[in-house]
Amino acid sequence: METKNGIGFIGWGFAEYHPTYDLKLIAIDIADVVAADKYEPDVSVAANLPATWLETNDNILLNKTLPLVQGGASIFGRLRPEAHPEQGGHILMIFLVEMAEESAARTLLAISKNNRPADYAILGLAQGKLFCLIVARNFAAGVKSIETSESLSRFSPGIGKVLAKYIPKP
């Protein structure tokens, strides 16, 4: 992949991948936002949006909406060692998907806003047919995440600007 810093590699997953937007470019721009924070990003395309991060007691709407994903990308951020004394096991995951229609992206956004998990933090963003879910969690047993849904809101302006940049103007 050609980037502003030269040629680089991005991962390629196994999910169906038929987007109309260049999700590779969007994901790289989101990775730049993540890199400006305290995380070291890694980008992949043809990635799934795992339902587990949005599941609640009633998943009927979620299960009807997820099949409308046309393509996805993921950005995984590893917390830099100097960022926090107990950084081991802490991961930032960002899932970017293009939906078949804008209403599906808004549905996923509404589901994300109504979901308040106890053991991880989430923040959803949507622009046009694009939906982005930011998830932070510590995978080390007994270690609490350093992020909250509120602290993740610092990514909203930067990632929101990236998403808006790729949405066609009417």
TORKOL-4160 file (C-alpha; in steps of 0.2 Angstrom, whole numbers, padded with zeros to 4 digits, m for minus):
170
<pt num="1" X="0000" Y="0000" Z="0000"/>
<pt num="2" X="0007" Y="0017" Z="m0005"/>
<pt num="3" X="0006" Y="0029" Z="0010"/>
<pt num="4" X="0012" Y="0047" Z="0013"/>
<pt num="5" X="0027" Y="0039" Z="0022"/>
<pt num="6" X="0031" Y="0027" Z="0007"/>
<pt num="7" X="0026" Y="0009" Z="0003"/>
<pt num="8" X="0019" Y="m0001" Z="0018"/>
<pt num="9" X="0010" Y="m0017" Z="0021"/>
<pt num="10" X="m0007" Y="m0020" Z="0029"/>
<pt num="11" X="m0015" Y="m0036" Z="0034"/>
<pt num="12" X="m0029" Y="m0044" Z="0024"/>
<pt num="13" X="m0042" Y="m0054" Z="0033"/>
<pt num="14" X="m0055" Y="m0067" Z="0027"/>
<pt num="15" X="m0071" Y="m0058" Z="0028"/>
<pt num="16" X="m0082" Y="m0053" Z="0013"/>
<pt num="17" X="m0075" Y="m0037" Z="0006"/>
<pt num="18" X="m0085" Y="m0027" Z="m0007"/>
<pt num="19" X="m0084" Y="m0009" Z="m0001"/>
<pt num="20" X="m0087" Y="0006" Z="m0013"/>
<pt num="21" X="m0076" Y="0017" Z="m0002"/>
<pt num="22" X="m0057" Y="0014" Z="m0001"/>
<pt num="23" X="m0057" Y="0007" Z="0016"/>
<pt num="24" X="m0038" Y="0005" Z="0016"/>
<pt num="25" X="m0035" Y="0024" Z="0015"/>
<pt num="26" X="m0048" Y="0027" Z="0028"/>
<pt num="27" X="m0041" Y="0015" Z="0040"/>
<pt num="28" X="m0023" Y="0022" Z="0037"/>
<pt num="29" X="m0030" Y="0039" Z="0041"/>
<pt num="30" X="m0038" Y="0033" Z="0057"/>
<pt num="31" X="m0022" Y="0024" Z="0061"/>
<pt num="32" X="m0013" Y="0041" Z="0060"/>
<pt num="33" X="m0025" Y="0048" Z="0073"/>
<pt num="34" X="m0022" Y="0033" Z="0084"/>
<pt num="35" X="m0003" Y="0035" Z="0082"/>
<pt num="36" X="m0004" Y="0053" Z="0088"/>
<pt num="37" X="m0011" Y="0046" Z="0104"/>
<pt num="38" X="m0002" Y="0033" Z="0115"/>
<pt num="39" X="m0005" Y="0018" Z="0104"/>
<pt num="40" X="0005" Y="0010" Z="0091"/>
<pt num="41" X="m0008" Y="0005" Z="0077"/>
<pt num="42" X="m0008" Y="m0010" Z="0065"/>
<pt num="43" X="m0021" Y="m0010" Z="0050"/>
<pt num="44" X="m0030" Y="m0024" Z="0042"/>
<pt num="45" X="m0044" Y="m0025" Z="0029"/>
<pt num="46" X="m0057" Y="m0038" Z="0025"/>
<pt num="47" X="m0060" Y="m0038" Z="0043"/>
<pt num="48" X="m0076" Y="m0042" Z="0053"/>
<pt num="49" X="m0085" Y="m0031" Z="0065"/>
<pt num="50" X="m0087" Y="m0045" Z="0079"/>
<pt num="51" X="m0105" Y="m0045" Z="0085"/>
<pt num="52" X="m0099" Y="m0048" Z="0103"/>
<pt num="53" X="m0094" Y="m0030" Z="0106"/>
<pt num="54" X="m0112" Y="m0024" Z="0103"/>
<pt num="55" X="m0122" Y="m0038" Z="0110"/>
<pt num="56" X="m0135" Y="m0035" Z="0123"/>
<pt num="57" X="m0150" Y="m0045" Z="0130"/>
<pt num="58" X="m0159" Y="m0042" Z="0114"/>
<pt num="59" X="m0149" Y="m0044" Z="0098"/>
<pt num="60" X="m0163" Y="m0045" Z="0085"/>
<pt num="61" X="m0159" Y="m0028" Z="0077"/>
<pt num="62" X="m0140" Y="m0031" Z="0078"/>
<pt num="63" X="m0142" Y="m0048" Z="0069"/>
<pt num="64" X="m0153" Y="m0040" Z="0056"/>
<pt num="65" X="m0140" Y="m0026" Z="0053"/>
<pt num="66" X="m0123" Y="m0034" Z="0053"/>
<pt num="67" X="m0127" Y="m0044" Z="0036"/>
<pt num="68" X="m0127" Y="m0027" Z="0028"/>
<pt num="69" X="m0109" Y="m0024" Z="0030"/>
<pt num="70" X="m0101" Y="m0022" Z="0013"/>
<pt num="71" X="m0083" Y="m0022" Z="0019"/>
<pt num="72" X="m0073" Y="m0019" Z="0034"/>
<pt num="73" X="m0056" Y="m0014" Z="0041"/>
<pt num="74" X="m0048" Y="m0015" Z="0058"/>
<pt num="75" X="m0035" Y="m0005" Z="0067"/>
<pt num="76" X="m0027" Y="m0013" Z="0082"/>
<pt num="77" X="m0017" Y="m0002" Z="0094"/>
<pt num="78" X="m0005" Y="m0008" Z="0107"/>
<pt num="79" X="m0002" Y="0004" Z="0121"/>
<pt num="80" X="0016" Y="0010" Z="0121"/>
<pt num="81" X="0026" Y="0004" Z="0136"/>
<pt num="82" X="0030" Y="0022" Z="0142"/>
<pt num="83" X="0011" Y="0027" Z="0141"/>
<pt num="84" X="0006" Y="0018" Z="0157"/>
<pt num="85" X="0015" Y="0008" Z="0171"/>
<pt num="86" X="0003" Y="m0007" Z="0169"/>
<pt num="87" X="0001" Y="m0007" Z="0150"/>
<pt num="88" X="0003" Y="m0026" Z="0148"/>
<pt num="89" X="m0013" Y="m0034" Z="0140"/>
<pt num="90" X="m0021" Y="m0017" Z="0135"/>
<pt num="91" X="m0027" Y="m0016" Z="0118"/>
<pt num="92" X="m0037" Y="m0003" Z="0108"/>
<pt num="93" X="m0047" Y="m0010" Z="0093"/>
<pt num="94" X="m0056" Y="0000" Z="0080"/>
<pt num="95" X="m0068" Y="m0008" Z="0068"/>
<pt num="96" X="m0072" Y="0002" Z="0052"/>
<pt num="97" X="m0086" Y="m0005" Z="0041"/>
<pt num="98" X="m0095" Y="0002" Z="0026"/>
<pt num="99" X="m0114" Y="m0003" Z="0027"/>
<pt num="100" X="m0125" Y="m0005" Z="0012"/>
<pt num="101" X="m0136" Y="0010" Z="0017"/>
<pt num="102" X="m0134" Y="0025" Z="0029"/>
<pt num="103" X="m0148" Y="0019" Z="0040"/>
<pt num="104" X="m0139" Y="0003" Z="0044"/>
<pt num="105" X="m0124" Y="0014" Z="0050"/>
<pt num="106" X="m0135" Y="0024" Z="0061"/>
<pt num="107" X="m0143" Y="0008" Z="0068"/>
<pt num="108" X="m0126" Y="0002" Z="0073"/>
<pt num="109" X="m0122" Y="0019" Z="0081"/>
<pt num="110" X="m0138" Y="0018" Z="0091"/>
<pt num="111" X="m0134" Y="0001" Z="0097"/>
<pt num="112" X="m0117" Y="0006" Z="0102"/>
<pt num="113" X="m0124" Y="0021" Z="0112"/>
<pt num="114" X="m0136" Y="0010" Z="0121"/>
<pt num="115" X="m0123" Y="m0003" Z="0126"/>
<pt num="116" X="m0113" Y="0000" Z="0142"/>
<pt num="117" X="m0102" Y="m0015" Z="0145"/>
<pt num="118" X="m0094" Y="m0017" Z="0162"/>
<pt num="119" X="m0078" Y="m0025" Z="0157"/>
<pt num="120" X="m0073" Y="m0015" Z="0142"/>
<pt num="121" X="m0075" Y="0003" Z="0135"/>
<pt num="122" X="m0084" Y="0007" Z="0118"/>
<pt num="123" X="m0087" Y="0022" Z="0107"/>
<pt num="124" X="m0097" Y="0022" Z="0091"/>
<pt num="125" X="m0096" Y="0035" Z="0077"/>
<pt num="126" X="m0105" Y="0036" Z="0060"/>
<pt num="127" X="m0104" Y="0046" Z="0044"/>
<pt num="128" X="m0115" Y="0042" Z="0029"/>
<pt num="129" X="m0113" Y="0023" Z="0026"/>
<pt num="130" X="m0097" Y="0022" Z="0037"/>
<pt num="131" X="m0098" Y="0015" Z="0055"/>
<pt num="132" X="m0083" Y="0015" Z="0067"/>
<pt num="133" X="m0083" Y="0006" Z="0083"/>
<pt num="134" X="m0069" Y="0009" Z="0096"/>
<pt num="135" X="m0066" Y="m0004" Z="0109"/>
<pt num="136" X="m0053" Y="m0003" Z="0123"/>
<pt num="137" X="m0050" Y="m0018" Z="0135"/>
<pt num="138" X="m0036" Y="m0026" Z="0145"/>
<pt num="139" X="m0035" Y="m0044" Z="0142"/>
<pt num="140" X="m0024" Y="m0048" Z="0157"/>
<pt num="141" X="m0033" Y="m0057" Z="0170"/>
<pt num="142" X="m0039" Y="m0045" Z="0184"/>
<pt num="143" X="m0032" Y="m0029" Z="0176"/>
<pt num="144" X="m0044" Y="m0016" Z="0173"/>
<pt num="145" X="m0044" Y="m0006" Z="0157"/>
<pt num="146" X="m0036" Y="0011" Z="0158"/>
<pt num="147" X="m0049" Y="0018" Z="0146"/>
<pt num="148" X="m0067" Y="0021" Z="0149"/>
<pt num="149" X="m0081" Y="0025" Z="0136"/>
<pt num="150" X="m0079" Y="0044" Z="0141"/>
<pt num="151" X="m0060" Y="0044" Z="0139"/>
<pt num="152" X="m0062" Y="0036" Z="0122"/>
<pt num="153" X="m0072" Y="0052" Z="0117"/>
<pt num="154" X="m0055" Y="0060" Z="0114"/>
<pt num="155" X="m0054" Y="0051" Z="0097"/>
<pt num="156" X="m0071" Y="0057" Z="0091"/>
<pt num="157" X="m0065" Y="0073" Z="0083"/>
<pt num="158" X="m0050" Y="0066" Z="0074"/>
<pt num="159" X="m0059" Y="0050" Z="0068"/>
<pt num="160" X="m0075" Y="0060" Z="0064"/>
<pt num="161" X="m0065" Y="0071" Z="0053"/>
<pt num="162" X="m0057" Y="0056" Z="0044"/>
<pt num="163" X="m0074" Y="0048" Z="0041"/>
<pt num="164" X="m0082" Y="0065" Z="0035"/>
<pt num="165" X="m0067" Y="0067" Z="0023"/>
<pt num="166" X="m0072" Y="0052" Z="0013"/>
<pt num="167" X="m0091" Y="0055" Z="0013"/>
<pt num="168" X="m0097" Y="0062" Z="m0004"/>
<pt num="169" X="m0104" Y="0079" Z="m0003"/>
<pt num="170" X="m0122" Y="0081" Z="m0009"/>
